[in-house]
Amino acid sequence: MEAKNIAILRFEENLNFVELRCLRGSIIDLVGKDHPFFHNHQGSGLRYAYPMVQYKVIGGHVCIIGIGEASMAVMQLVGKFPRTLSVGKTEVEFHVKDCKLEPYVPVMEITPKLYGLTNYIALTDENFKKYHSMLALSDKIILLEQIITGNILSFLKGIDYYVDERIECVITKLDEPKEKPYKHVRFDCFNLQFVCNMELPDGIALGKSGSVGFGTLSRLRLPDKFKNFNQ
């Protein structure tokens, strides 16, 4: 397949989760509702697909990520700043730190890649009950691995790539989940690391509510002990 561009627009400013969702609303007002990628709606309802524009904080900086067709729309935001935007009840002036555009082509790797996921919401209502009814930690990990694999397939489908080979995903580190509120509901958020035989782009989101800061993926250096993952 042809490479898909991924744009990462970084601002000087930092925000918390609640403020980030407020910023999303202000960006939607700024670009207008004719740009569905920014608000993930289509027609009169939600666009039930992988979010192509994502708002998040990486390394202490607010970022807007645009994937595929949405990448150029995010790049075009650069010319609209510096600008003051409403973040809840506060007015904040935002300044662009940098903006980069990188090509991405999905590649199945012989040597696995190591990734981290932060504030990852894996569990739907059905999976939440299933996960918390399991006694064995090994069973919980297998369930999460299956969910992560499904999330990766959702991302790949979002960029019109369909995998012929089997995606392998193995969790190597799992912290206790922490509850975080979103839209008046509390979710289990996981911080974890996993190895996978698929090359994935740094900074994208996996899992629920990925458009507003949850489930940010980061590429990590693979320790030697994991290099025989597929052997």
Disulfide bonds with the S-S distance in Angstrom:
none
